Amino acid sequence: MKELGDVPGALLSTADDGGRQTVTIRLYDAQGQPVTEDTGLAKIRKLIDADRVPRPVNDQARGRIVERRDLVEAL
């Protein structure tokens, strides 16, 4: 995270668990420390549950969803 300018990040990994695909997402704070229940994950969960997810301040900061079928492996 430090090399990216002290920004939060995530690590996405997949594994084959006996014929079943498992996706794991790990969140990290700007210092590269894992985000856990005690360090913010519980708060994020509550915000999502209450539909209180922060919105971007302008259209340039807004993210976008891109469907990438080439990254999905058919079973």
C-alpha positions in Angstrom: 0.0 0.0 0.0 2.9 2.3 0.7 4.3 1.9 -2.8 0.9 3.0 -4.1 0.9 6.2 -2.2 -0.5 5.1 1.2 -3.9 4.1 -0.2 -6.1 1.3 1.1 -6.3 -1.8 -1.0 -7.5 -5.4 -1.4 -6.2 -8.8 -2.3 -8.5 -11.1 -4.3 -7.6 -14.7 -4.6 -9.4 -17.8 -5.8 -8.9 -21.5 -4.9 -10.3 -24.8 -6.0 -11.7 -26.5 -2.9 -12.5 -30.0 -4.0 -14.2 -28.9 -7.2 -15.8 -25.8 -5.6 -14.3 -22.4 -6.4 -13.7 -20.2 -3.4 -13.1 -16.5 -3.7 -11.3 -14.6 -0.9 -11.2 -10.9 -0.6 -8.8 -9.3 2.0 -9.0 -5.6 2.7 -6.0 -3.6 3.8 -5.7 -0.1 5.3 -3.4 2.6 3.9 -0.5 1.3 6.1 -0.9 -2.2 4.6 -2.5 -3.7 7.8 -5.4 -6.1 7.4 -8.9 -4.7 8.0 -10.5 -6.9 10.7 -13.8 -6.9 12.6 -12.1 -4.7 15.3 -10.4 -2.3 12.9 -13.2 -1.4 10.6 -14.8 -4.4 9.0 -17.8 -4.4 11.4 -18.4 -0.7 10.7 -18.3 -1.3 6.9 -20.8 -4.2 7.3 -23.1 -1.9 9.3 -22.9 0.9 6.7 -23.7 -1.6 3.9 -26.6 -3.0 5.9 -28.0 0.5 6.6 -27.5 1.5 2.9 -25.1 4.2 4.1 -22.2 3.5 1.7 -20.4 6.7 1.0 -21.1 8.2 -2.4 -18.3 9.8 -4.6 -18.1 13.5 -4.3 -18.1 14.0 -8.1 -18.5 12.1 -11.3 -14.7 11.9 -11.8 -14.4 10.1 -8.5 -17.2 7.7 -9.2 -16.2 4.1 -9.9 -17.6 1.9 -12.6 -18.4 -1.7 -13.0 -16.8 -3.5 -16.0 -18.0 -7.0 -16.8 -15.0 -9.2 -17.7 -16.2 -12.5 -19.0 -12.6 -13.4 -20.0 -11.7 -13.5 -16.2 -14.4 -16.0 -15.4 -13.7 -19.7 -15.8 -16.7 -21.8 -16.7 -17.2 -24.9 -14.6 
